[in-house]
């Protein structure tokens, strides 16, 4: 009897340990499962956060823009209320927003047309920030007043060459070669869809921004990454006003006025 009782106790203990072990194992598996679920959710959250950042960066690149020129009135010649002539200072800017050599032009009237050529790339390259195709390209072509013929316009750049704003960058040799070829074959890209597709060019065309130019305002021309060109007027700040006055004084001295 004692032997049977001892065996029963042993079996009970073994059974208890087995059941307890199974319960502990199930608890451990559930614990591990909850941990795995937490890790999975954390990984999903990290992935979604990264995707959100990438999407925000993509969109930011698509809507980004840079200043390519400032235009301001240096002087005007009037007859009563009528503006006969306007002296415009055209200040082109490079990719680092540094000014290039300012140029002074006299137009008839107070409104001017500024013609340019623009090359727009496939948005997927713009959104990804491609080294060569990550931003639209612009070449200023000519400037003329509202009472002047286009044939009388002032030339702003040399067709077939990379714009002045790209030439001074010592780290952009590959970009200069690439862009020089695009400008050299600009009208081929504009008229031949197959040639444009080979360079991932979406659009190549001539356009114009124009309007009146008033004294004491700076007119900034911006180029968006996707190729939109806009003109934004703003009141002239003291620094630009001082610069304008210095240019006016130099002009008057040069003309003996």
Secondary structure, 3 states (H helix, E strand, C coil): CHHHHHHHHHHHHHHHHHHHHHHHHHHHHHHHHHHHHHHHHHHHHHHHHHHHHHHHHHHHHHHCEEEEEEEEEEEEEEECCEEEEEEEEEEEECCCCCECCCEEEEEECCEEEEEEEEEEECHHHHHHCCCCCCCCEEEEEEEEECCCCHHHCEECCCCCCCCHHHHCCCCCHHHHHHHHHHHHCHHHHHHCHHHHHHCCEEEEEEEEEEEECCCCEEEEEEEECCCCEEEEEEECCHHHHHHHHHHHHHHHHHHCC
